[in-house]
């Protein structure tokens, strides 16, 4: 999916590695995680006496240069790339969050669908409530415990029950780095060893780039703290793995590993599976770049139909801050995708994409292919219909905006003016991962939320379950 991009889950990175410049390692880490958030970027480091912060709007390469990197001192640091999951887009939402007194900094990947418990605690203890987002509230309650004399470990243990939602956190003080994961492990978080130090990242591809030796994943409900005495693991709450399956569908980089599985291979399997479930006579398979490329290759392998990259992506366009009016939407698509007519003209085309969410993009893409001379256009989606909102970190909070919650598959097919449309079955998606269903959060497909969404449950209309 390219134009109607889901608001991506953020990327976090942390390093504790004496002998290295944390800022440079962290810069490499969040640059590698750029795909998880292109709105803002930030780094906080510590030289054991104070914290140093720099953050800004835009891509990592826009926010940081050699001068800013040299001002971030120390061998411990955390970094963040953000795509807004709530409350809007501006610098005050950029992370890491650092308290005014410099007592700690926090980077958060995820979202708390309800902050009532946290707000109540803050109010009852006389703390301000003029926060920009849930991440600031989390940082403030941790700072409250630290100021009362608690250690970082004690502060996190006290605050953990107040965090009612999905989160991976990287927390930095003057002398310690801590990471913590929600009890269902909805967000990915891995860690590795680097010459006596440790590195933490939302995806394993960031560990690879800094040449850290992979150790494993932070467990659901686990806290890990690194300080001068080494690494310390604490199980704060009995955990149950429920990784968001959309990491495999769309979010993660194809060179990352999740739950021991290659993201590329799983997406390739998705494509193979939908080719078996929904075959169609055609001349060429075309992926919507970039996340649908593995699935298109898998579809091609099973069907025997050649796969060609007949849509060229403008790789210098990331987020579009100027939203086109409806009549210019086709032009917006063409700014990001340009067809190669020689691969399309007179052909029966199968276009592969990873998902259809709000129905704002696939129609223009189908039209683009027809204008390039396609004889037929068949759409195949390598995931099931998205029928439920996400409250754990994707910007699909309104079920009324989801195409599959409003229209049937034939109606969607008619609206995008395709010759046919088919989605990967729910059962086929699970089987293609090679993992059991119960290790996943599949709420956007099933409406079953493994972490209580509390008052938000009343917003949802439920459909018959997938078989």
C-alpha positions as CSV (number, residue, x, y, z in Angstrom):
1,X,0.0,0.0,0.0
2,X,1.5,3.3,-1.0
3,X,-0.7,6.4,-1.1
4,X,-3.4,5.6,1.5
5,X,-0.6,4.7,3.9
6,X,-1.5,3.5,7.4
7,X,-0.1,5.7,10.1
8,X,2.9,3.5,10.9
9,X,3.8,2.2,14.2
10,X,6.8,4.2,15.5
11,X,10.4,3.0,15.7
12,X,12.5,3.0,18.8
13,X,16.2,2.4,19.3
14,X,18.4,2.3,22.5
15,X,22.0,1.7,23.1
16,X,24.3,1.3,26.1
17,X,27.8,0.7,24.8
18,X,30.9,2.1,26.5
19,X,33.5,3.0,24.1
20,X,31.1,4.0,21.4
21,X,29.4,7.3,20.6
22,X,25.7,6.6,21.3
23,X,24.5,9.4,19.0
24,X,26.1,7.9,15.9
25,X,24.9,4.4,16.7
26,X,21.4,5.7,17.4
27,X,21.4,7.8,14.3
28,X,22.1,4.7,12.2
29,X,19.5,2.8,14.1
30,X,16.6,5.2,13.6
31,X,17.7,5.8,10.0
32,X,17.2,2.0,9.5
33,X,13.8,2.3,11.2
34,X,12.7,5.3,9.0
35,X,10.0,3.2,7.4
36,X,8.1,3.0,10.7
37,X,7.7,6.8,11.0
38,X,8.5,9.7,8.7
39,X,6.9,12.5,10.6
40,X,9.6,13.4,13.1
41,X,12.9,12.0,14.6
42,X,14.8,12.5,17.8
43,X,17.7,11.3,19.9
44,X,18.6,11.7,23.6
45,X,22.0,10.7,24.9
46,X,23.6,10.7,28.4
47,X,27.2,11.2,29.4
48,X,26.3,10.0,33.0
49,X,26.0,13.6,34.2
50,X,23.2,15.0,32.1
51,X,20.9,14.3,29.1
52,X,21.3,15.8,25.7
53,X,18.3,16.1,23.3
54,X,17.8,17.0,19.7
55,X,14.6,16.3,17.7
56,X,12.7,17.8,14.9
57,X,10.1,17.4,12.2
58,X,10.9,15.4,9.1
59,X,13.1,12.5,8.1
60,X,16.2,11.5,10.0
61,X,18.4,13.0,7.4
62,X,16.6,16.3,7.6
63,X,16.7,16.5,11.4
64,X,20.3,15.5,12.0
65,X,23.7,16.6,10.6
66,X,27.3,16.3,11.7
67,X,27.0,19.4,13.9
68,X,23.9,18.2,15.8
69,X,25.4,14.7,16.3
70,X,28.6,16.1,17.9
71,X,26.5,17.9,20.5
72,X,24.9,14.7,21.7
73,X,27.5,13.3,24.2
74,X,27.8,10.0,25.9
75,X,27.8,6.3,25.2
76,X,24.1,5.8,26.2
77,X,21.2,6.9,24.1
78,X,17.7,6.4,22.8
79,X,16.1,7.4,19.5
80,X,12.7,7.6,17.9
81,X,11.0,7.9,14.5
82,X,7.4,8.9,14.7
83,X,4.2,8.7,12.6
84,X,1.3,10.2,14.5
85,X,-0.9,7.7,16.2
86,X,-3.0,10.3,18.1
87,X,-3.5,14.0,18.8
88,X,-2.0,15.3,15.5
89,X,1.3,16.3,13.9
90,X,3.7,18.9,15.1
91,X,7.0,19.3,17.1
92,X,5.4,19.1,20.5
93,X,4.5,15.5,19.7
94,X,8.0,14.5,18.5
95,X,9.9,12.1,20.6
96,X,11.8,11.2,22.7
97,X,9.9,13.0,25.5
98,X,12.3,14.6,28.0
99,X,11.1,16.1,31.3
100,X,12.0,19.7,31.9
101,X,14.3,18.9,34.8
102,X,16.2,16.3,32.7
103,X,15.5,13.5,35.1
104,X,14.5,11.1,32.3
105,X,13.7,10.7,28.6
106,X,11.3,8.3,27.1
107,X,10.6,6.9,23.6
108,X,7.3,5.1,23.0
109,X,6.1,2.8,20.2
110,X,2.4,2.1,20.5
111,X,-0.8,3.7,21.9
112,X,-2.9,3.7,25.0
113,X,-6.5,3.5,23.8
114,X,-7.6,4.6,27.2
115,X,-5.7,6.9,29.6
116,X,-8.4,7.2,32.3
117,X,-6.4,5.2,34.8
118,X,-3.2,7.2,34.2
119,X,-5.0,10.5,34.2
120,X,-6.8,9.7,37.5
121,X,-3.5,8.8,39.1
122,X,-1.8,12.0,37.9
123,X,-4.7,14.1,39.1
124,X,-4.9,12.4,42.5
125,X,-1.2,13.1,43.1
126,X,-1.4,16.8,42.1
127,X,0.4,16.4,38.8
128,X,-0.5,18.6,35.8
129,X,-2.8,17.3,33.1
130,X,-2.0,19.6,30.2
131,X,-0.3,16.9,28.2
132,X,0.0,16.6,24.4
133,X,-0.2,12.8,24.3
134,X,-0.1,9.5,26.2
135,X,3.7,9.3,25.9
136,X,4.1,12.6,27.9
137,X,1.8,11.2,30.6
138,X,3.8,8.1,30.9
139,X,7.0,10.1,31.2
140,X,5.6,12.3,33.8
141,X,4.4,9.6,36.1
142,X,7.8,7.9,35.8
143,X,9.5,11.2,36.7
144,X,7.1,11.6,39.7
145,X,8.4,8.3,41.1
146,X,12.0,9.1,40.4
147,X,11.7,12.5,42.2
148,X,10.3,10.7,45.2
149,X,13.6,8.7,45.4
150,X,12.7,5.5,43.5
151,X,15.2,3.8,41.3
152,X,14.4,3.6,37.6
153,X,13.5,-0.1,38.1
154,X,11.2,0.8,41.0
155,X,9.6,3.7,39.1
156,X,8.8,1.4,36.1
157,X,7.4,-1.3,38.4
158,X,5.1,1.2,40.1
159,X,3.9,2.9,36.9
160,X,3.5,-0.3,34.8
161,X,-0.1,-1.0,35.9
162,X,-1.1,2.5,34.9
163,X,-0.1,2.0,31.3
164,X,-3.4,0.5,29.9
165,X,-2.6,-0.2,26.3
166,X,0.1,-1.2,23.8
167,X,3.6,0.0,24.4
168,X,7.3,-0.6,23.9
169,X,9.3,1.9,25.9
170,X,12.9,2.9,25.9
171,X,13.7,5.0,29.0
172,X,17.0,6.8,29.7
173,X,18.3,8.4,32.9
174,X,21.8,9.7,33.6
175,X,23.1,6.3,34.4
176,X,20.7,3.7,33.1
177,X,18.9,2.5,30.0
178,X,15.6,0.5,30.4
179,X,13.2,-1.0,27.9
180,X,9.8,-2.4,28.7
181,X,7.1,-4.2,26.7
182,X,3.4,-4.5,27.3
183,X,2.1,-7.8,28.6
184,X,0.8,-9.0,25.2
185,X,3.9,-8.0,23.2
186,X,1.9,-6.3,20.5
187,X,4.8,-4.2,19.4
188,X,8.0,-5.9,18.3
189,X,11.2,-5.2,20.3
190,X,14.5,-7.1,19.9
191,X,17.9,-6.7,21.4
192,X,21.5,-7.7,20.8
193,X,25.1,-7.5,22.1
194,X,27.6,-5.0,20.8
195,X,31.2,-5.3,22.1
196,X,30.3,-5.6,25.8
197,X,27.3,-3.3,25.4
198,X,23.7,-3.8,24.4
199,X,21.4,-2.5,21.6
200,X,17.6,-2.5,21.5
201,X,15.5,-1.9,18.4
202,X,11.9,-2.2,17.1
203,X,13.2,-4.4,14.3
204,X,16.1,-6.7,13.9
205,X,17.2,-4.9,10.7
206,X,18.4,-2.1,12.9
207,X,20.5,-4.5,15.0
208,X,22.1,-5.8,11.7
209,X,23.0,-2.3,10.6
210,X,25.0,-1.5,13.7
211,X,26.5,-5.0,13.7
212,X,24.9,-6.1,17.0
213,X,24.7,-9.8,17.7
214,X,21.1,-10.7,18.1
215,X,20.2,-12.2,21.5
216,X,16.4,-12.4,21.3
217,X,13.2,-10.5,21.8
218,X,12.2,-8.6,24.9
219,X,9.4,-10.8,26.3
220,X,5.8,-9.6,26.7
221,X,5.6,-8.0,30.2
222,X,9.4,-7.9,30.6
223,X,11.6,-5.0,31.7
224,X,15.4,-5.0,30.9
225,X,17.7,-2.5,32.5
226,X,21.4,-1.9,31.5
227,X,23.8,-0.1,33.7
228,X,27.5,-0.2,34.7
229,X,26.9,-3.5,36.5
230,X,25.5,-5.2,33.4
231,X,22.1,-6.3,32.1
232,X,19.2,-7.1,34.4
233,X,15.9,-8.8,33.3
234,X,12.7,-8.5,35.3
235,X,9.3,-10.0,34.5
236,X,6.8,-7.4,35.6
237,X,3.7,-9.3,34.6
238,X,3.0,-12.7,33.2
239,X,3.1,-12.2,29.5
240,X,1.3,-13.8,26.5
241,X,2.7,-13.2,23.0
242,X,0.2,-11.4,20.7
243,X,2.3,-9.7,18.1
244,X,0.3,-7.5,15.7
245,X,0.1,-9.5,12.5
246,X,0.1,-6.3,10.5
247,X,3.8,-6.3,11.1
248,X,4.0,-9.2,8.7
249,X,1.4,-7.8,6.3
250,X,2.9,-4.3,5.9
251,X,4.8,-2.5,8.6
252,X,8.1,-4.4,9.1
253,X,11.0,-4.2,6.7
254,X,11.3,-7.4,4.6
255,X,14.9,-8.0,5.9
256,X,13.7,-8.1,9.5
257,X,12.8,-11.3,11.6
258,X,9.7,-11.5,13.7
259,X,9.0,-14.4,16.0
260,X,11.8,-16.3,14.3
261,X,10.3,-15.8,10.8
262,X,11.6,-13.8,7.9
263,X,9.2,-11.0,7.0
264,X,10.1,-11.4,3.3
265,X,9.4,-15.2,3.3
266,X,6.0,-14.7,5.1
267,X,4.9,-12.1,2.6
268,X,6.0,-14.4,-0.2
269,X,3.9,-17.1,1.4
270,X,0.9,-14.7,1.5
271,X,1.3,-14.3,-2.3
272,X,1.5,-18.0,-2.9
273,X,-1.6,-18.6,-0.8
274,X,-3.8,-16.1,-2.5
275,X,-2.7,-17.4,-5.9
276,X,-4.0,-20.8,-4.8
277,X,-7.2,-19.3,-3.3
278,X,-8.1,-16.8,-6.1
279,X,-6.4,-17.7,-9.4
280,X,-7.2,-15.7,-12.6
281,X,-6.1,-15.9,-16.2
282,X,-3.7,-13.0,-16.8
283,X,-0.5,-12.0,-18.6
284,X,1.5,-10.1,-15.9
285,X,1.6,-9.8,-12.1
286,X,2.4,-6.2,-10.9
287,X,3.2,-5.3,-7.3
288,X,2.4,-2.0,-5.7
289,X,5.8,-1.0,-4.4
290,X,7.3,-1.6,-2.0
291,X,5.6,-3.8,0.6
292,X,3.7,-5.9,-1.9
293,X,6.7,-7.0,-3.9
294,X,7.3,-10.3,-2.0
295,X,3.6,-11.2,-2.2
296,X,3.7,-10.5,-6.0
297,X,6.7,-12.7,-6.4
298,X,4.9,-15.5,-4.5
299,X,1.8,-15.1,-6.6
300,X,3.9,-15.3,-9.8
301,X,5.7,-18.4,-8.6
302,X,2.5,-20.4,-8.0
303,X,0.6,-19.1,-11.0
304,X,3.4,-19.2,-13.5
305,X,2.5,-15.7,-14.6
306,X,5.6,-13.4,-14.9
307,X,6.0,-10.7,-12.4
308,X,7.2,-7.3,-13.6
309,X,7.8,-4.0,-11.6
310,X,5.6,-2.1,-14.0
311,X,4.8,0.7,-11.5
312,X,7.8,2.8,-10.7
313,X,7.9,4.5,-7.4
314,X,9.3,8.0,-6.8
315,X,11.6,7.2,-3.9
316,X,12.1,10.8,-3.0
317,X,8.4,11.2,-1.9
318,X,7.6,10.0,1.6
319,X,4.8,11.7,3.3
320,X,2.5,14.2,1.5
321,X,1.8,17.1,3.7
322,X,-0.4,18.9,1.2
323,X,-3.5,16.8,0.7
324,X,-4.9,17.0,-2.9
325,X,-8.5,17.8,-3.5
326,X,-10.6,15.0,-4.9
327,X,-10.2,16.0,-8.5
328,X,-6.4,16.0,-8.1
329,X,-6.1,12.6,-6.4
330,X,-5.1,10.9,-9.6
331,X,-2.3,13.4,-10.0
332,X,-1.2,12.7,-6.5
333,X,-1.0,9.0,-7.4
334,X,1.0,9.8,-10.5
335,X,3.5,11.8,-8.4
336,X,4.3,8.7,-6.5
337,X,3.7,5.9,-9.1
338,X,4.4,6.0,-12.8
339,X,3.5,3.1,-15.1
340,X,5.7,1.5,-17.7
341,X,3.3,1.2,-20.6
342,X,5.4,-1.3,-22.5
343,X,4.8,-3.9,-19.7
344,X,1.1,-3.1,-19.5
345,X,-0.3,-2.3,-22.9
346,X,-2.7,-4.9,-24.2
347,X,-2.1,-7.1,-21.1
348,X,-4.5,-8.7,-18.6
349,X,-3.0,-7.4,-15.4
350,X,-3.0,-8.7,-11.8
351,X,-2.2,-5.9,-9.4
352,X,-1.0,-7.1,-5.9
353,X,-1.2,-4.9,-2.9
354,X,-0.9,-5.7,0.8
355,X,-4.2,-4.1,2.0
356,X,-7.1,-1.8,1.2
357,X,-8.0,0.4,4.1
358,X,-9.9,3.6,3.3
359,X,-10.5,3.1,-0.5
360,X,-8.7,6.3,-1.5
361,X,-5.9,4.8,-3.6
362,X,-6.7,1.5,-5.3
363,X,-9.2,3.1,-7.7
364,X,-6.8,5.6,-9.0
365,X,-4.2,2.9,-9.4
366,X,-6.6,0.8,-11.4
367,X,-7.3,3.8,-13.6
368,X,-3.6,4.4,-14.0
369,X,-3.2,0.9,-15.4
370,X,-6.1,1.2,-17.7
371,X,-4.8,4.5,-19.1
372,X,-1.5,2.7,-19.7
373,X,-3.3,0.3,-21.9
374,X,-4.2,-2.6,-19.6
375,X,-6.8,-4.9,-21.2
376,X,-8.1,-6.2,-17.8
377,X,-7.2,-5.3,-14.2
378,X,-7.6,-7.9,-11.5
379,X,-6.9,-6.8,-7.9
380,X,-5.5,-9.3,-5.4
381,X,-4.9,-8.2,-1.7
382,X,-2.4,-10.3,0.4
383,X,-4.4,-9.9,3.6
384,X,-8.1,-10.2,4.7
385,X,-10.5,-7.2,4.6
386,X,-9.7,-4.6,7.4
387,X,-13.0,-4.2,9.1
388,X,-12.1,-3.0,12.6
389,X,-10.3,0.0,14.0
390,X,-6.9,-0.2,15.6
391,X,-6.3,1.3,19.0
392,X,-2.8,0.1,19.5
393,X,-0.8,2.5,17.3
394,X,-2.2,2.6,13.8
395,X,-4.2,5.7,12.7
396,X,-7.4,3.8,11.9
397,X,-9.4,4.7,14.9
398,X,-12.7,5.3,13.1
399,X,-14.5,2.2,11.8
400,X,-16.7,4.3,9.5
401,X,-13.6,5.2,7.5
402,X,-12.8,1.5,6.7
403,X,-13.9,0.4,3.3
404,X,-14.5,-3.2,4.3
405,X,-16.7,-2.1,7.2
406,X,-19.0,-0.2,4.8
407,X,-19.0,-2.2,1.6
408,X,-19.0,-5.8,0.5
409,X,-16.2,-7.2,-1.7
410,X,-18.3,-6.9,-4.9
411,X,-19.2,-3.3,-4.0
412,X,-15.5,-2.4,-3.4
413,X,-14.6,-4.1,-6.7
414,X,-17.3,-1.9,-8.4
415,X,-16.0,1.2,-6.7
416,X,-12.4,0.7,-7.8
417,X,-13.6,-0.3,-11.3
418,X,-11.6,-3.5,-11.3
419,X,-12.4,-6.6,-13.3
420,X,-12.2,-8.7,-10.2
421,X,-11.1,-8.4,-6.6
422,X,-10.1,-11.0,-4.0
423,X,-8.6,-10.9,-0.6
424,X,-6.4,-13.5,1.1
425,X,-8.5,-15.5,3.5
426,X,-8.0,-15.2,7.2
427,X,-7.2,-18.9,7.6
428,X,-4.7,-18.6,4.6
429,X,-3.0,-15.6,6.2
430,X,-2.4,-17.5,9.5
431,X,-1.2,-20.6,7.7
432,X,1.2,-18.6,5.6
433,X,3.0,-17.3,8.7
434,X,3.9,-20.9,9.8
435,X,2.9,-19.9,13.3
436,X,-0.2,-20.6,15.5
437,X,-3.0,-18.1,15.5
438,X,-2.8,-17.5,19.2
439,X,0.6,-15.7,19.0
440,X,-1.0,-12.9,17.1
441,X,-3.1,-9.8,17.6
442,X,-5.5,-9.9,14.6
443,X,-7.9,-7.3,15.9
444,X,-8.2,-5.2,12.7
445,X,-9.5,-8.4,11.0
446,X,-11.5,-10.0,13.8
447,X,-12.5,-7.2,16.2
448,X,-11.0,-9.3,19.1
449,X,-8.7,-7.0,21.2
450,X,-6.2,-8.8,23.4
451,X,-5.6,-5.7,25.5
452,X,-8.8,-4.2,26.9
453,X,-9.8,-1.1,24.9
454,X,-12.1,-0.1,27.7
455,X,-14.5,2.7,26.8
456,X,-13.6,2.5,23.1
457,X,-15.4,-0.9,22.8
458,X,-18.7,1.0,22.5
459,X,-17.5,2.5,19.2
460,X,-17.4,-0.9,17.3
461,X,-19.9,-2.7,15.2
462,X,-19.1,-6.4,14.9
463,X,-19.4,-8.6,11.8
464,X,-19.6,-12.4,11.5
465,X,-16.3,-13.9,12.3
466,X,-13.9,-15.3,9.8
467,X,-14.1,-19.1,9.3
